[in-house]
Amino acid sequence: MLRKEYGWFLDHPEIIAQYSGEYIAIVGDKVVAHGRSFKAVFEEAERHGRPLVHKVQPTDKEVIL
């Protein structure tokens, strides 16, 4: 389990605004890759170790129906 990475994510809410709508990959205590493509982010992150990849939800409140 990637408890360290998930804990780091929860302790750093500022990354939500920084990476809104993107996938982020965390290894240890830093973001090692980010972008709109899960595959590209995961492949880049694997070079740094075993990543936690998470989709950061957009921060805007607009709902499109």
N, C-alpha and C positions, 0 to 999 in steps of 0.2 A: 504494500500500500504506500501511496505517496503522501503521507501525512505531513511531512515537512513542507512540501511544495504547496499543498492545499492550505495549511496554516499560514504560510507566507502570503498567499493570495488573499485570505480573509483579513490579514493584518495590514494590507495595503490597498485600501479602497480607491486611492487616487489613480490606480491603473485602469479602473473602469472607464473614466473619462478619456484617458490617453489612448486606449485601444478599443473604444466603443465600436461594436459591430464586427470585430475581428476575432480570429482565433489567436490565442497566445499559448506559448509553450514555456513552462517554468521548469528549470532544473536547479535544485538547491534553493537558493534565495534570489534568483534573478530570472527575468524574462530573456530567453535565449533566441526566440523567434516569434514573429507575429505576421499576420496577413489574412487575406480573405479566403485562401485555399487551405483546407485542413491538411490535405496531402503534402503540399509544399512546406507548411509549417512543421508538420511532424517529421518529414525527411530532414529538414535543416536541424531540428532540435535533437534528433537521434545522434548527431555528431558530438553533442555535448553530454550525453548520458541518457538516462531513462527519464523522459519528460512527462510532465502532466500537461495535457493539452485541454484547453477550456475555451468555449465560445463566450466572449464577453457580449452580453446583450446590449443593444443600442440604448443610450441614455435618453433619447427623445421620447416624449410621451404620445406622440401622434400615432393614431391608429388608422390604418387604411382598410376599408371594407370593400 
